[in-house]
Amino acid sequence: MQVLYGGDEGLVATGNQVWTENSPGVPGQANGADGFGFALAAGKYEGSGKAGLAVGANTQNVRSAFAAGAVVTFRRSPSGLTATGSRFWSQNTPGLPDSAETGDGFGYAASA
């Protein structure tokens, strides 16, 4: 997934970032077809007051559940997104209802 930042003149090349599940500090485990970056949502997560990014991986395997899906949240730092403090969410995350099952597609977003 490539993150492009903007300025007063629109998108700029300076400071762009590339993230994968193999990037240092990113929780979760990459597999061949986990859909990392399939869906994205920017918002103020984790009470930081700064916009972060939620990244859907709708076909991520979660333990023995094939394509159960997951979401990874990134925090914002002065230099862009950071993996520090990022979190891996699935239906097995404590406090979320249900549990990860094969084919759930958690982290999927339908287009309008």
N, C-alpha and C positions, 0 to 999 in steps of 0.2 A: 504494500500500500504506500503510495507516495502522497505526502501532505504538502500542498502548495499554500503559501501565505500571500496575503494581499496587502497593498498599501493604498495610498490616495489615488494612484494611477491604475489600480487593478492588481492582477496577479503579478508577482515578481519572482525571479529565480533565486534571489538571495534567501538563505535560511531554510530552503525546502528540506524535507526529511523523508527518508524511506524507512518503513517499519515492516517487519515480519514477525512471526512468532518465534523466530530464531534470533531476533535482536536481543542484545543483553538486557536483562531486567524484565523482559516481557513474560508474564506468566502464561502457562499453558504449554502445550507441546504441539509443534507443527507436524502435520501429516500431509500426504500428497494432495488431497483435495478437501481441505477443511473449510474452504470458503471465506478465509480471513479477509475482511474488507468488503464483503458482499453488501453489507448494510452499514451505514455510518449515521451517527447522530451527535451533534455538538450541543453542549449544555453545561450548566454549572453543577457538577457532580461533587460528591464528597464534602460539601460545605466549604469549599475553598474560596468561593466567590469569583473564581476565574473560570472561563469556559474551557472544558476539557472535551475529549472525544470518546464516544462509545463505538467500538468496532465489532460488528457481528461476524461470527464464524459459524454460519448456520449448518454446516455439515461436519463440524468438529466432533470427533469421537470423545465421549466422556466415559471413562473407565470401560466397561464392556458394552456400553450402548453406542452402536454405530450411528453416525450422523445425528447425534442427539442435539448438537449445537451449543454454542457458548457466546459470550460477549466479554470483551476485554475493555476496561476503561483506562484511559490515559489522562494524566493531569497536565495542566499547563504550567510552564515555568517561564522565566523572563526570556529564555532563548527558544521557546517553542514547546512542543509536547515533550514530556519526559516519561520514561518507564518507571521512574522512582515513585512508589506508591500506587502503581497500576494494580488493578484487580481482575481476576478471572471469575466470571459469573456463569453458572449453569443452573439447571433445575435441581442440582444436588447441593447448591449453595445454601447453608443454613438460613432459615427465615423465608426462603422462597417456597411457594406451594408446589406440590407435585414432586416428581423425581425424574431424572434423565432416563429416557427410553429411546430405543432405536427409532430413528426417523422423525423425532420431534421437531427438528429444525429451529430450536431456540436461537434467537438472534437473527431470524429472517425478517425482512421488511418487504411487504408487497408494495408495488408502485401504484400510484393513483391512476 
